[in-house]
Amino acid sequence: MQDPVSVVVVFLLLWWWFFLMALPIGVRVAETPEEGHAASAPRRPHLWKKAAGATVAAILGTFLVDYLIGADLFSFRDAIKNW
């Protein structure tokens, strides 16, 4: 297992990546937007569902990254030494 700070950093980076990828999914714009709203504003963005999905995906991604680093399948340190 990596140190806790690295795990948190990997989780946060993956969470934002997955959340930003999920934002455009299922977006429907209102045909007649209300006064003062942008014409491109989504009717129901479902942000809670997208945040929950990003959280689950980031947890799984963090475990995957931790496994790949711990399995020593590749090493950036060795690549840097040989460079």
JOLIN-V86327 format. One record per pair of residues at least 4 apart in sequence whose ideal C-beta (glycine too) atoms are under 7 Angstrom apart, sorted by the first residue. I is the first residue (numbers start at 1). J is the second residue. D is the distance in whole Angstrom. If there is no record, write none. Layout:
i = {I	I}
j = {J	J}
d = {D	D}
This chain:
i = {1	2	2	2	2	4	5	6	7	7	7	8	9	10	10	10	11	11	11	12	13	14	14	14	14	15	15	15	15	16	17	18	18	18	18	19	19	19	19	22	22	22	23	26	27	27	28	28	29	29	29	29	30	33	33	33	33	37	46	47	48	49	50	51	52	53	54	55	56	57	58	59	60	61	62	63	64	65	66	67	68	75	76	77	78	79}
j = {66	6	7	66	69	8	9	10	11	62	66	12	13	14	62	65	15	58	62	16	17	18	58	61	62	19	54	55	58	20	21	22	54	57	58	23	50	51	54	50	53	54	50	46	42	45	42	43	40	41	42	43	43	37	38	39	41	41	50	51	52	53	54	55	56	57	58	59	60	61	62	63	64	65	66	67	68	69	70	71	73	79	80	81	82	83}
d = {7	4	5	6	6	6	6	6	6	6	7	6	6	6	5	5	6	5	5	7	6	6	4	4	6	6	5	6	4	6	6	6	4	4	6	7	6	6	4	4	6	6	6	6	5	7	6	5	6	7	6	7	5	4	7	5	6	5	6	6	6	6	6	6	7	6	6	6	7	6	6	7	6	6	6	6	6	6	6	6	6	7	6	6	6	6}
